[in-house]
Amino acid sequence: MNLKFKSWIMDEQIKDQERMLIESEGKKSKTRICMMCSDVFVSEGNHNRICTPCKHTDDWTYGNDYGILD
């Protein structure tokens, strides 16, 4: 294997590791209120607004938007 090629691969690996570190630092967990049941839960990030128990309900599984009106 060529030394320049080996160096390039290592540089790319370091860049990937730095990118993953930056992305993981941006995803901070914090407590949020579930949009379905209004219980407080620990969220994994901005994308996580529904608690785990609610994600296991039929309303969530089948996409029933009317479940929140009950």
LUMLUMDREN-2810 file (N, C-alpha, C; in Angstrom, 1 decimal):
<atoms>
<atom><aa>M</aa><ch>A</ch><at>N</at><xx>0.8</xx><yy>-1.2</yy><zz>0.0</zz></atom>
<atom><aa>M</aa><ch>A</ch><at>CA</at><xx>0.0</xx><yy>0.0</yy><zz>0.0</zz></atom>
<atom><aa>M</aa><ch>A</ch><at>C</at><xx>0.9</xx><yy>1.2</yy><zz>0.0</zz></atom>
<atom><aa>N</aa><ch>A</ch><at>N</at><xx>0.5</xx><yy>2.2</yy><zz>-0.8</zz></atom>
<atom><aa>N</aa><ch>A</ch><at>CA</at><xx>1.2</xx><yy>3.4</yy><zz>-1.0</zz></atom>
<atom><aa>N</aa><ch>A</ch><at>C</at><xx>1.1</xx><yy>4.2</yy><zz>0.3</zz></atom>
<atom><aa>L</aa><ch>A</ch><at>N</at><xx>2.3</xx><yy>4.9</yy><zz>0.7</zz></atom>
<atom><aa>L</aa><ch>A</ch><at>CA</at><xx>2.3</xx><yy>5.6</yy><zz>2.0</zz></atom>
<atom><aa>L</aa><ch>A</ch><at>C</at><xx>1.4</xx><yy>6.9</yy><zz>1.9</zz></atom>
<atom><aa>K</aa><ch>A</ch><at>N</at><xx>1.3</xx><yy>7.5</yy><zz>0.7</zz></atom>
<atom><aa>K</aa><ch>A</ch><at>CA</at><xx>0.4</xx><yy>8.7</yy><zz>0.6</zz></atom>
<atom><aa>K</aa><ch>A</ch><at>C</at><xx>-1.1</xx><yy>8.2</yy><zz>0.7</zz></atom>
<atom><aa>F</aa><ch>A</ch><at>N</at><xx>-1.4</xx><yy>7.1</yy><zz>0.1</zz></atom>
<atom><aa>F</aa><ch>A</ch><at>CA</at><xx>-2.7</xx><yy>6.6</yy><zz>0.2</zz></atom>
<atom><aa>F</aa><ch>A</ch><at>C</at><xx>-3.1</xx><yy>6.2</yy><zz>1.6</zz></atom>
<atom><aa>K</aa><ch>A</ch><at>N</at><xx>-2.2</xx><yy>5.6</yy><zz>2.4</zz></atom>
<atom><aa>K</aa><ch>A</ch><at>CA</at><xx>-2.4</xx><yy>5.2</yy><zz>3.7</zz></atom>
<atom><aa>K</aa><ch>A</ch><at>C</at><xx>-2.6</xx><yy>6.5</yy><zz>4.6</zz></atom>
<atom><aa>S</aa><ch>A</ch><at>N</at><xx>-1.8</xx><yy>7.5</yy><zz>4.3</zz></atom>
<atom><aa>S</aa><ch>A</ch><at>CA</at><xx>-2.0</xx><yy>8.8</yy><zz>5.1</zz></atom>
<atom><aa>S</aa><ch>A</ch><at>C</at><xx>-3.3</xx><yy>9.4</yy><zz>4.8</zz></atom>
<atom><aa>W</aa><ch>A</ch><at>N</at><xx>-3.8</xx><yy>9.3</yy><zz>3.5</zz></atom>
<atom><aa>W</aa><ch>A</ch><at>CA</at><xx>-5.1</xx><yy>9.9</yy><zz>3.1</zz></atom>
<atom><aa>W</aa><ch>A</ch><at>C</at><xx>-6.2</xx><yy>9.2</yy><zz>3.9</zz></atom>
<atom><aa>I</aa><ch>A</ch><at>N</at><xx>-6.1</xx><yy>7.8</yy><zz>4.0</zz></atom>
<atom><aa>I</aa><ch>A</ch><at>CA</at><xx>-7.1</xx><yy>7.0</yy><zz>4.6</zz></atom>
<atom><aa>I</aa><ch>A</ch><at>C</at><xx>-7.2</xx><yy>7.4</yy><zz>6.1</zz></atom>
<atom><aa>M</aa><ch>A</ch><at>N</at><xx>-6.1</xx><yy>7.6</yy><zz>6.8</zz></atom>
<atom><aa>M</aa><ch>A</ch><at>CA</at><xx>-6.0</xx><yy>8.0</yy><zz>8.2</zz></atom>
<atom><aa>M</aa><ch>A</ch><at>C</at><xx>-6.6</xx><yy>9.4</yy><zz>8.3</zz></atom>
<atom><aa>D</aa><ch>A</ch><at>N</at><xx>-6.3</xx><yy>10.3</yy><zz>7.4</zz></atom>
<atom><aa>D</aa><ch>A</ch><at>CA</at><xx>-6.9</xx><yy>11.6</yy><zz>7.5</zz></atom>
<atom><aa>D</aa><ch>A</ch><at>C</at><xx>-8.4</xx><yy>11.6</yy><zz>7.4</zz></atom>
<atom><aa>E</aa><ch>A</ch><at>N</at><xx>-8.9</xx><yy>10.8</yy><zz>6.5</zz></atom>
<atom><aa>E</aa><ch>A</ch><at>CA</at><xx>-10.4</xx><yy>10.6</yy><zz>6.3</zz></atom>
<atom><aa>E</aa><ch>A</ch><at>C</at><xx>-11.0</xx><yy>10.0</yy><zz>7.6</zz></atom>
<atom><aa>Q</aa><ch>A</ch><at>N</at><xx>-10.4</xx><yy>9.1</yy><zz>8.2</zz></atom>
<atom><aa>Q</aa><ch>A</ch><at>CA</at><xx>-10.9</xx><yy>8.4</yy><zz>9.4</zz></atom>
<atom><aa>Q</aa><ch>A</ch><at>C</at><xx>-10.9</xx><yy>9.5</yy><zz>10.6</zz></atom>
<atom><aa>I</aa><ch>A</ch><at>N</at><xx>-9.9</xx><yy>10.3</yy><zz>10.7</zz></atom>
<atom><aa>I</aa><ch>A</ch><at>CA</at><xx>-9.9</xx><yy>11.3</yy><zz>11.7</zz></atom>
<atom><aa>I</aa><ch>A</ch><at>C</at><xx>-11.0</xx><yy>12.3</yy><zz>11.5</zz></atom>
<atom><aa>K</aa><ch>A</ch><at>N</at><xx>-11.2</xx><yy>12.7</yy><zz>10.2</zz></atom>
<atom><aa>K</aa><ch>A</ch><at>CA</at><xx>-12.3</xx><yy>13.6</yy><zz>9.9</zz></atom>
<atom><aa>K</aa><ch>A</ch><at>C</at><xx>-13.6</xx><yy>13.0</yy><zz>10.2</zz></atom>
<atom><aa>D</aa><ch>A</ch><at>N</at><xx>-13.8</xx><yy>11.8</yy><zz>9.9</zz></atom>
<atom><aa>D</aa><ch>A</ch><at>CA</at><xx>-15.1</xx><yy>11.1</yy><zz>10.3</zz></atom>
<atom><aa>D</aa><ch>A</ch><at>C</at><xx>-15.3</xx><yy>11.0</yy><zz>11.8</zz></atom>
<atom><aa>Q</aa><ch>A</ch><at>N</at><xx>-14.3</xx><yy>10.8</yy><zz>12.5</zz></atom>
<atom><aa>Q</aa><ch>A</ch><at>CA</at><xx>-14.4</xx><yy>10.7</yy><zz>14.0</zz></atom>
<atom><aa>Q</aa><ch>A</ch><at>C</at><xx>-14.7</xx><yy>12.1</yy><zz>14.6</zz></atom>
<atom><aa>E</aa><ch>A</ch><at>N</at><xx>-14.1</xx><yy>13.1</yy><zz>14.0</zz></atom>
<atom><aa>E</aa><ch>A</ch><at>CA</at><xx>-14.4</xx><yy>14.5</yy><zz>14.5</zz></atom>
<atom><aa>E</aa><ch>A</ch><at>C</at><xx>-15.8</xx><yy>14.9</yy><zz>14.1</zz></atom>
<atom><aa>R</aa><ch>A</ch><at>N</at><xx>-16.3</xx><yy>14.5</yy><zz>12.9</zz></atom>
<atom><aa>R</aa><ch>A</ch><at>CA</at><xx>-17.6</xx><yy>14.8</yy><zz>12.5</zz></atom>
<atom><aa>R</aa><ch>A</ch><at>C</at><xx>-18.7</xx><yy>14.1</yy><zz>13.4</zz></atom>
<atom><aa>M</aa><ch>A</ch><at>N</at><xx>-18.4</xx><yy>12.8</yy><zz>13.8</zz></atom>
<atom><aa>M</aa><ch>A</ch><at>CA</at><xx>-19.3</xx><yy>12.1</yy><zz>14.6</zz></atom>
<atom><aa>M</aa><ch>A</ch><at>C</at><xx>-19.3</xx><yy>12.7</yy><zz>16.1</zz></atom>
<atom><aa>L</aa><ch>A</ch><at>N</at><xx>-18.1</xx><yy>13.2</yy><zz>16.5</zz></atom>
<atom><aa>L</aa><ch>A</ch><at>CA</at><xx>-18.1</xx><yy>13.8</yy><zz>17.8</zz></atom>
<atom><aa>L</aa><ch>A</ch><at>C</at><xx>-18.9</xx><yy>15.1</yy><zz>17.9</zz></atom>
<atom><aa>I</aa><ch>A</ch><at>N</at><xx>-18.8</xx><yy>15.9</yy><zz>16.8</zz></atom>
<atom><aa>I</aa><ch>A</ch><at>CA</at><xx>-19.5</xx><yy>17.1</yy><zz>16.8</zz></atom>
<atom><aa>I</aa><ch>A</ch><at>C</at><xx>-21.0</xx><yy>16.9</yy><zz>16.7</zz></atom>
<atom><aa>E</aa><ch>A</ch><at>N</at><xx>-21.4</xx><yy>15.9</yy><zz>15.9</zz></atom>
<atom><aa>E</aa><ch>A</ch><at>CA</at><xx>-22.8</xx><yy>15.5</yy><zz>15.8</zz></atom>
<atom><aa>E</aa><ch>A</ch><at>C</at><xx>-23.4</xx><yy>15.0</yy><zz>17.2</zz></atom>
<atom><aa>S</aa><ch>A</ch><at>N</at><xx>-22.6</xx><yy>14.2</yy><zz>17.9</zz></atom>
<atom><aa>S</aa><ch>A</ch><at>CA</at><xx>-23.0</xx><yy>13.6</yy><zz>19.1</zz></atom>
<atom><aa>S</aa><ch>A</ch><at>C</at><xx>-23.1</xx><yy>14.7</yy><zz>20.2</zz></atom>
<atom><aa>E</aa><ch>A</ch><at>N</at><xx>-22.3</xx><yy>15.7</yy><zz>20.2</zz></atom>
<atom><aa>E</aa><ch>A</ch><at>CA</at><xx>-22.3</xx><yy>16.8</yy><zz>21.1</zz></atom>
<atom><aa>E</aa><ch>A</ch><at>C</at><xx>-23.5</xx><yy>17.7</yy><zz>20.9</zz></atom>
<atom><aa>G</aa><ch>A</ch><at>N</at><xx>-24.0</xx><yy>17.8</yy><zz>19.7</zz></atom>
<atom><aa>G</aa><ch>A</ch><at>CA</at><xx>-25.2</xx><yy>18.6</yy><zz>19.3</zz></atom>
<atom><aa>G</aa><ch>A</ch><at>C</at><xx>-26.5</xx><yy>17.9</yy><zz>19.8</zz></atom>
<atom><aa>K</aa><ch>A</ch><at>N</at><xx>-26.5</xx><yy>16.6</yy><zz>20.0</zz></atom>
<atom><aa>K</aa><ch>A</ch><at>CA</at><xx>-27.7</xx><yy>15.9</yy><zz>20.5</zz></atom>
<atom><aa>K</aa><ch>A</ch><at>C</at><xx>-27.6</xx><yy>15.7</yy><zz>22.0</zz></atom>
<atom><aa>K</aa><ch>A</ch><at>N</at><xx>-28.2</xx><yy>16.7</yy><zz>22.7</zz></atom>
<atom><aa>K</aa><ch>A</ch><at>CA</at><xx>-28.2</xx><yy>16.6</yy><zz>24.1</zz></atom>
<atom><aa>K</aa><ch>A</ch><at>C</at><xx>-29.6</xx><yy>16.1</yy><zz>24.6</zz></atom>
<atom><aa>S</aa><ch>A</ch><at>N</at><xx>-29.5</xx><yy>15.2</yy><zz>25.5</zz></atom>
<atom><aa>S</aa><ch>A</ch><at>CA</at><xx>-30.8</xx><yy>14.7</yy><zz>26.0</zz></atom>
<atom><aa>S</aa><ch>A</ch><at>C</at><xx>-31.3</xx><yy>15.6</yy><zz>27.1</zz></atom>
<atom><aa>K</aa><ch>A</ch><at>N</at><xx>-32.6</xx><yy>15.8</yy><zz>27.2</zz></atom>
<atom><aa>K</aa><ch>A</ch><at>CA</at><xx>-33.2</xx><yy>16.6</yy><zz>28.3</zz></atom>
<atom><aa>K</aa><ch>A</ch><at>C</at><xx>-34.6</xx><yy>16.2</yy><zz>28.5</zz></atom>
<atom><aa>T</aa><ch>A</ch><at>N</at><xx>-35.2</xx><yy>16.6</yy><zz>29.5</zz></atom>
<atom><aa>T</aa><ch>A</ch><at>CA</at><xx>-36.6</xx><yy>16.3</yy><zz>29.8</zz></atom>
<atom><aa>T</aa><ch>A</ch><at>C</at><xx>-37.5</xx><yy>17.1</yy><zz>28.9</zz></atom>
<atom><aa>R</aa><ch>A</ch><at>N</at><xx>-38.5</xx><yy>16.4</yy><zz>28.4</zz></atom>
<atom><aa>R</aa><ch>A</ch><at>CA</at><xx>-39.5</xx><yy>17.0</yy><zz>27.6</zz></atom>
<atom><aa>R</aa><ch>A</ch><at>C</at><xx>-40.9</xx><yy>16.5</yy><zz>28.0</zz></atom>
<atom><aa>I</aa><ch>A</ch><at>N</at><xx>-41.9</xx><yy>17.2</yy><zz>27.5</zz></atom>
<atom><aa>I</aa><ch>A</ch><at>CA</at><xx>-43.3</xx><yy>16.7</yy><zz>27.7</zz></atom>
<atom><aa>I</aa><ch>A</ch><at>C</at><xx>-43.8</xx><yy>16.0</yy><zz>26.5</zz></atom>
<atom><aa>C</aa><ch>A</ch><at>N</at><xx>-44.3</xx><yy>14.7</yy><zz>26.7</zz></atom>
<atom><aa>C</aa><ch>A</ch><at>CA</at><xx>-44.7</xx><yy>13.9</yy><zz>25.6</zz></atom>
<atom><aa>C</aa><ch>A</ch><at>C</at><xx>-45.9</xx><yy>14.6</yy><zz>24.9</zz></atom>
<atom><aa>M</aa><ch>A</ch><at>N</at><xx>-45.9</xx><yy>14.6</yy><zz>23.6</zz></atom>
<atom><aa>M</aa><ch>A</ch><at>CA</at><xx>-47.0</xx><yy>15.3</yy><zz>22.8</zz></atom>
<atom><aa>M</aa><ch>A</ch><at>C</at><xx>-48.3</xx><yy>14.5</yy><zz>22.8</zz></atom>
<atom><aa>M</aa><ch>A</ch><at>N</at><xx>-48.2</xx><yy>13.2</yy><zz>23.2</zz></atom>
<atom><aa>M</aa><ch>A</ch><at>CA</at><xx>-49.4</xx><yy>12.4</yy><zz>23.2</zz></atom>
<atom><aa>M</aa><ch>A</ch><at>C</at><xx>-50.1</xx><yy>12.3</yy><zz>24.6</zz></atom>
<atom><aa>C</aa><ch>A</ch><at>N</at><xx>-49.3</xx><yy>12.0</yy><zz>25.7</zz></atom>
<atom><aa>C</aa><ch>A</ch><at>CA</at><xx>-49.8</xx><yy>11.8</yy><zz>27.0</zz></atom>
<atom><aa>C</aa><ch>A</ch><at>C</at><xx>-49.5</xx><yy>12.9</yy><zz>28.0</zz></atom>
<atom><aa>S</aa><ch>A</ch><at>N</at><xx>-48.7</xx><yy>13.8</yy><zz>27.6</zz></atom>
<atom><aa>S</aa><ch>A</ch><at>CA</at><xx>-48.3</xx><yy>15.0</yy><zz>28.5</zz></atom>
<atom><aa>S</aa><ch>A</ch><at>C</at><xx>-47.4</xx><yy>14.6</yy><zz>29.7</zz></atom>
<atom><aa>D</aa><ch>A</ch><at>N</at><xx>-46.9</xx><yy>13.3</yy><zz>29.7</zz></atom>
<atom><aa>D</aa><ch>A</ch><at>CA</at><xx>-46.0</xx><yy>12.9</yy><zz>30.8</zz></atom>
<atom><aa>D</aa><ch>A</ch><at>C</at><xx>-44.6</xx><yy>13.5</yy><zz>30.5</zz></atom>
<atom><aa>V</aa><ch>A</ch><at>N</at><xx>-43.8</xx><yy>13.7</yy><zz>31.5</zz></atom>
<atom><aa>V</aa><ch>A</ch><at>CA</at><xx>-42.4</xx><yy>14.1</yy><zz>31.3</zz></atom>
<atom><aa>V</aa><ch>A</ch><at>C</at><xx>-41.6</xx><yy>12.9</yy><zz>31.1</zz></atom>
<atom><aa>F</aa><ch>A</ch><at>N</at><xx>-40.6</xx><yy>13.0</yy><zz>30.1</zz></atom>
<atom><aa>F</aa><ch>A</ch><at>CA</at><xx>-39.7</xx><yy>11.9</yy><zz>29.8</zz></atom>
<atom><aa>F</aa><ch>A</ch><at>C</at><xx>-38.4</xx><yy>12.4</yy><zz>29.4</zz></atom>
<atom><aa>V</aa><ch>A</ch><at>N</at><xx>-37.4</xx><yy>11.6</yy><zz>29.4</zz></atom>
<atom><aa>V</aa><ch>A</ch><at>CA</at><xx>-36.0</xx><yy>12.0</yy><zz>28.9</zz></atom>
<atom><aa>V</aa><ch>A</ch><at>C</at><xx>-36.0</xx><yy>11.8</yy><zz>27.4</zz></atom>
<atom><aa>S</aa><ch>A</ch><at>N</at><xx>-35.8</xx><yy>12.9</yy><zz>26.7</zz></atom>
<atom><aa>S</aa><ch>A</ch><at>CA</at><xx>-35.7</xx><yy>12.9</yy><zz>25.3</zz></atom>
<atom><aa>S</aa><ch>A</ch><at>C</at><xx>-34.3</xx><yy>12.7</yy><zz>24.8</zz></atom>
<atom><aa>E</aa><ch>A</ch><at>N</at><xx>-34.2</xx><yy>12.0</yy><zz>23.7</zz></atom>
<atom><aa>E</aa><ch>A</ch><at>CA</at><xx>-32.8</xx><yy>11.8</yy><zz>23.1</zz></atom>
<atom><aa>E</aa><ch>A</ch><at>C</at><xx>-32.4</xx><yy>12.9</yy><zz>22.2</zz></atom>
<atom><aa>G</aa><ch>A</ch><at>N</at><xx>-33.2</xx><yy>13.9</yy><zz>21.9</zz></atom>
<atom><aa>G</aa><ch>A</ch><at>CA</at><xx>-32.8</xx><yy>15.0</yy><zz>21.1</zz></atom>
<atom><aa>G</aa><ch>A</ch><at>C</at><xx>-34.1</xx><yy>15.7</yy><zz>20.6</zz></atom>
<atom><aa>N</aa><ch>A</ch><at>N</at><xx>-33.9</xx><yy>16.7</yy><zz>19.7</zz></atom>
<atom><aa>N</aa><ch>A</ch><at>CA</at><xx>-35.0</xx><yy>17.5</yy><zz>19.2</zz></atom>
<atom><aa>N</aa><ch>A</ch><at>C</at><xx>-36.0</xx><yy>16.7</yy><zz>18.4</zz></atom>
<atom><aa>H</aa><ch>A</ch><at>N</at><xx>-35.5</xx><yy>15.6</yy><zz>17.9</zz></atom>
<atom><aa>H</aa><ch>A</ch><at>CA</at><xx>-36.4</xx><yy>14.7</yy><zz>17.1</zz></atom>
<atom><aa>H</aa><ch>A</ch><at>C</at><xx>-37.3</xx><yy>13.9</yy><zz>17.9</zz></atom>
<atom><aa>N</aa><ch>A</ch><at>N</at><xx>-37.1</xx><yy>13.7</yy><zz>19.2</zz></atom>
<atom><aa>N</aa><ch>A</ch><at>CA</at><xx>-37.8</xx><yy>12.8</yy><zz>20.1</zz></atom>
<atom><aa>N</aa><ch>A</ch><at>C</at><xx>-38.8</xx><yy>13.6</yy><zz>20.9</zz></atom>
<atom><aa>R</aa><ch>A</ch><at>N</at><xx>-40.1</xx><yy>13.6</yy><zz>20.5</zz></atom>
<atom><aa>R</aa><ch>A</ch><at>CA</at><xx>-41.1</xx><yy>14.3</yy><zz>21.2</zz></atom>
<atom><aa>R</aa><ch>A</ch><at>C</at><xx>-42.2</xx><yy>13.4</yy><zz>21.8</zz></atom>
<atom><aa>I</aa><ch>A</ch><at>N</at><xx>-42.1</xx><yy>12.1</yy><zz>21.5</zz></atom>
<atom><aa>I</aa><ch>A</ch><at>CA</at><xx>-43.1</xx><yy>11.1</yy><zz>22.0</zz></atom>
<atom><aa>I</aa><ch>A</ch><at>C</at><xx>-42.4</xx><yy>10.1</yy><zz>22.9</zz></atom>
<atom><aa>C</aa><ch>A</ch><at>N</at><xx>-42.9</xx><yy>9.9</yy><zz>24.1</zz></atom>
<atom><aa>C</aa><ch>A</ch><at>CA</at><xx>-42.3</xx><yy>9.0</yy><zz>25.0</zz></atom>
<atom><aa>C</aa><ch>A</ch><at>C</at><xx>-42.4</xx><yy>7.5</yy><zz>24.5</zz></atom>
<atom><aa>T</aa><ch>A</ch><at>N</at><xx>-41.6</xx><yy>6.7</yy><zz>25.1</zz></atom>
<atom><aa>T</aa><ch>A</ch><at>CA</at><xx>-41.5</xx><yy>5.3</yy><zz>24.6</zz></atom>
<atom><aa>T</aa><ch>A</ch><at>C</at><xx>-42.8</xx><yy>4.5</yy><zz>24.8</zz></atom>
<atom><aa>P</aa><ch>A</ch><at>N</at><xx>-43.5</xx><yy>4.6</yy><zz>26.0</zz></atom>
<atom><aa>P</aa><ch>A</ch><at>CA</at><xx>-44.7</xx><yy>3.9</yy><zz>26.2</zz></atom>
<atom><aa>P</aa><ch>A</ch><at>C</at><xx>-45.8</xx><yy>4.3</yy><zz>25.1</zz></atom>
<atom><aa>C</aa><ch>A</ch><at>N</at><xx>-45.8</xx><yy>5.6</yy><zz>24.8</zz></atom>
<atom><aa>C</aa><ch>A</ch><at>CA</at><xx>-46.8</xx><yy>6.1</yy><zz>23.7</zz></atom>
<atom><aa>C</aa><ch>A</ch><at>C</at><xx>-46.4</xx><yy>5.5</yy><zz>22.4</zz></atom>
<atom><aa>K</aa><ch>A</ch><at>N</at><xx>-45.2</xx><yy>5.3</yy><zz>22.1</zz></atom>
<atom><aa>K</aa><ch>A</ch><at>CA</at><xx>-44.8</xx><yy>4.7</yy><zz>20.8</zz></atom>
<atom><aa>K</aa><ch>A</ch><at>C</at><xx>-45.2</xx><yy>3.3</yy><zz>20.7</zz></atom>
<atom><aa>H</aa><ch>A</ch><at>N</at><xx>-45.5</xx><yy>2.6</yy><zz>21.8</zz></atom>
<atom><aa>H</aa><ch>A</ch><at>CA</at><xx>-46.0</xx><yy>1.2</yy><zz>21.7</zz></atom>
<atom><aa>H</aa><ch>A</ch><at>C</at><xx>-47.5</xx><yy>1.1</yy><zz>21.7</zz></atom>
<atom><aa>T</aa><ch>A</ch><at>N</at><xx>-48.2</xx><yy>2.2</yy><zz>21.6</zz></atom>
<atom><aa>T</aa><ch>A</ch><at>CA</at><xx>-49.7</xx><yy>2.2</yy><zz>21.5</zz></atom>
<atom><aa>T</aa><ch>A</ch><at>C</at><xx>-50.1</xx><yy>1.9</yy><zz>20.1</zz></atom>
<atom><aa>D</aa><ch>A</ch><at>N</at><xx>-51.3</xx><yy>1.5</yy><zz>19.9</zz></atom>
<atom><aa>D</aa><ch>A</ch><at>CA</at><xx>-51.9</xx><yy>1.3</yy><zz>18.5</zz></atom>
<atom><aa>D</aa><ch>A</ch><at>C</at><xx>-52.0</xx><yy>2.6</yy><zz>17.8</zz></atom>
<atom><aa>D</aa><ch>A</ch><at>N</at><xx>-52.4</xx><yy>3.6</yy><zz>18.5</zz></atom>
<atom><aa>D</aa><ch>A</ch><at>CA</at><xx>-52.5</xx><yy>4.9</yy><zz>17.9</zz></atom>
<atom><aa>D</aa><ch>A</ch><at>C</at><xx>-51.2</xx><yy>5.4</yy><zz>17.2</zz></atom>
<atom><aa>W</aa><ch>A</ch><at>N</at><xx>-50.1</xx><yy>5.2</yy><zz>17.9</zz></atom>
<atom><aa>W</aa><ch>A</ch><at>CA</at><xx>-48.8</xx><yy>5.6</yy><zz>17.3</zz></atom>
<atom><aa>W</aa><ch>A</ch><at>C</at><xx>-48.4</xx><yy>4.7</yy><zz>16.2</zz></atom>
<atom><aa>T</aa><ch>A</ch><at>N</at><xx>-48.6</xx><yy>3.4</yy><zz>16.4</zz></atom>
<atom><aa>T</aa><ch>A</ch><at>CA</at><xx>-48.2</xx><yy>2.4</yy><zz>15.5</zz></atom>
<atom><aa>T</aa><ch>A</ch><at>C</at><xx>-48.9</xx><yy>2.5</yy><zz>14.1</zz></atom>
<atom><aa>Y</aa><ch>A</ch><at>N</at><xx>-50.2</xx><yy>2.7</yy><zz>14.2</zz></atom>
<atom><aa>Y</aa><ch>A</ch><at>CA</at><xx>-51.0</xx><yy>2.8</yy><zz>13.0</zz></atom>
<atom><aa>Y</aa><ch>A</ch><at>C</at><xx>-51.2</xx><yy>4.2</yy><zz>12.5</zz></atom>
<atom><aa>G</aa><ch>A</ch><at>N</at><xx>-50.6</xx><yy>5.2</yy><zz>13.1</zz></atom>
<atom><aa>G</aa><ch>A</ch><at>CA</at><xx>-50.7</xx><yy>6.6</yy><zz>12.6</zz></atom>
<atom><aa>G</aa><ch>A</ch><at>C</at><xx>-52.1</xx><yy>7.2</yy><zz>12.9</zz></atom>
<atom><aa>N</aa><ch>A</ch><at>N</at><xx>-52.8</xx><yy>6.8</yy><zz>13.9</zz></atom>
<atom><aa>N</aa><ch>A</ch><at>CA</at><xx>-54.1</xx><yy>7.4</yy><zz>14.3</zz></atom>
<atom><aa>N</aa><ch>A</ch><at>C</at><xx>-53.9</xx><yy>8.7</yy><zz>15.0</zz></atom>
<atom><aa>D</aa><ch>A</ch><at>N</at><xx>-54.1</xx><yy>9.8</yy><zz>14.3</zz></atom>
<atom><aa>D</aa><ch>A</ch><at>CA</at><xx>-53.9</xx><yy>11.1</yy><zz>14.8</zz></atom>
<atom><aa>D</aa><ch>A</ch><at>C</at><xx>-55.0</xx><yy>11.5</yy><zz>15.8</zz></atom>
<atom><aa>Y</aa><ch>A</ch><at>N</at><xx>-56.1</xx><yy>10.8</yy><zz>15.8</zz></atom>
<atom><aa>Y</aa><ch>A</ch><at>CA</at><xx>-57.2</xx><yy>11.1</yy><zz>16.7</zz></atom>
<atom><aa>Y</aa><ch>A</ch><at>C</at><xx>-57.1</xx><yy>10.5</yy><zz>18.1</zz></atom>
<atom><aa>G</aa><ch>A</ch><at>N</at><xx>-56.0</xx><yy>9.8</yy><zz>18.3</zz></atom>
<atom><aa>G</aa><ch>A</ch><at>CA</at><xx>-55.8</xx><yy>9.2</yy><zz>19.6</zz></atom>
<atom><aa>G</aa><ch>A</ch><at>C</at><xx>-55.6</xx><yy>10.3</yy><zz>20.7</zz></atom>
<atom><aa>I</aa><ch>A</ch><at>N</at><xx>-55.1</xx><yy>11.5</yy><zz>20.3</zz></atom>
<atom><aa>I</aa><ch>A</ch><at>CA</at><xx>-54.8</xx><yy>12.5</yy><zz>21.2</zz></atom>
<atom><aa>I</aa><ch>A</ch><at>C</at><xx>-56.1</xx><yy>13.2</yy><zz>21.7</zz></atom>
<atom><aa>L</aa><ch>A</ch><at>N</at><xx>-57.2</xx><yy>13.0</yy><zz>21.0</zz></atom>
<atom><aa>L</aa><ch>A</ch><at>CA</at><xx>-58.5</xx><yy>13.7</yy><zz>21.3</zz></atom>
<atom><aa>L</aa><ch>A</ch><at>C</at><xx>-59.3</xx><yy>12.9</yy><zz>22.3</zz></atom>
<atom><aa>D</aa><ch>A</ch><at>N</at><xx>-58.8</xx><yy>11.7</yy><zz>22.7</zz></atom>
<atom><aa>D</aa><ch>A</ch><at>CA</at><xx>-59.6</xx><yy>10.9</yy><zz>23.6</zz></atom>
<atom><aa>D</aa><ch>A</ch><at>C</at><xx>-59.6</xx><yy>11.5</yy><zz>25.0</zz></atom>
</atoms>
